[in-house]
């Protein structure tokens, strides 16, 4: 289950990173960074 959550969070972060190319907002960057960290921790460290 942790690997699936990590995989989903990682791809949500990738999608949000692509969104930043169209609208550059600090909140989007922070959420993207948090989701990347969550995804990394759940997928590789879980």
BALOBA-1460 file (C-alpha; in Angstrom, 3 decimals):
// residues 46
<rec num="1" residu="x" x="0.000" y="0.000" z="0.000"/>
<rec num="2" residu="x" x="2.835" y="2.415" z="0.818"/>
<rec num="3" residu="x" x="4.423" y="1.826" z="-2.583"/>
<rec num="4" residu="x" x="1.144" y="2.573" z="-4.355"/>
<rec num="5" residu="x" x="0.651" y="5.809" z="-2.378"/>
<rec num="6" residu="x" x="4.236" y="6.790" z="-3.110"/>
<rec num="7" residu="x" x="3.795" y="6.099" z="-6.821"/>
<rec num="8" residu="x" x="0.587" y="8.142" z="-6.976"/>
<rec num="9" residu="x" x="2.090" y="11.037" z="-5.010"/>
<rec num="10" residu="x" x="5.136" y="11.052" z="-7.286"/>
<rec num="11" residu="x" x="3.066" y="11.348" z="-10.462"/>
<rec num="12" residu="x" x="0.806" y="14.005" z="-8.946"/>
<rec num="13" residu="x" x="3.988" y="15.965" z="-8.213"/>
<rec num="14" residu="x" x="5.187" y="15.500" z="-11.793"/>
<rec num="15" residu="x" x="1.866" y="16.815" z="-13.072"/>
<rec num="16" residu="x" x="2.042" y="19.804" z="-10.770"/>
<rec num="17" residu="x" x="5.597" y="20.478" z="-11.924"/>
<rec num="18" residu="x" x="4.335" y="20.619" z="-15.498"/>
<rec num="19" residu="x" x="1.599" y="22.996" z="-14.342"/>
<rec num="20" residu="x" x="4.274" y="25.367" z="-13.088"/>
<rec num="21" residu="x" x="5.443" y="25.998" z="-16.641"/>
<rec num="22" residu="x" x="2.077" y="27.613" z="-17.358"/>
<rec num="23" residu="x" x="1.392" y="29.387" z="-14.047"/>
<rec num="24" residu="x" x="4.347" y="29.960" z="-11.745"/>
<rec num="25" residu="x" x="3.011" y="30.023" z="-8.187"/>
<rec num="26" residu="x" x="4.918" y="29.463" z="-4.982"/>
<rec num="27" residu="x" x="2.149" y="27.349" z="-3.442"/>
<rec num="28" residu="x" x="2.263" y="24.933" z="-6.373"/>
<rec num="29" residu="x" x="6.019" y="24.608" z="-5.990"/>
<rec num="30" residu="x" x="5.767" y="23.879" z="-2.259"/>
<rec num="31" residu="x" x="3.040" y="21.263" z="-2.756"/>
<rec num="32" residu="x" x="5.043" y="19.696" z="-5.578"/>
<rec num="33" residu="x" x="8.147" y="19.454" z="-3.395"/>
<rec num="34" residu="x" x="6.167" y="17.930" z="-0.524"/>
<rec num="35" residu="x" x="4.561" y="15.331" z="-2.782"/>
<rec num="36" residu="x" x="7.935" y="14.428" z="-4.267"/>
<rec num="37" residu="x" x="9.344" y="13.897" z="-0.779"/>
<rec num="38" residu="x" x="6.341" y="11.839" z="0.312"/>
<rec num="39" residu="x" x="6.505" y="9.778" z="-2.845"/>
<rec num="40" residu="x" x="10.231" y="9.148" z="-2.456"/>
<rec num="41" residu="x" x="9.922" y="8.186" z="1.207"/>
<rec num="42" residu="x" x="6.973" y="5.843" z="0.687"/>
<rec num="43" residu="x" x="8.233" y="4.202" z="-2.499"/>
<rec num="44" residu="x" x="11.971" y="3.822" z="-1.906"/>
<rec num="45" residu="x" x="12.219" y="3.868" z="1.895"/>
<rec num="46" residu="x" x="9.040" y="1.928" z="2.660"/>
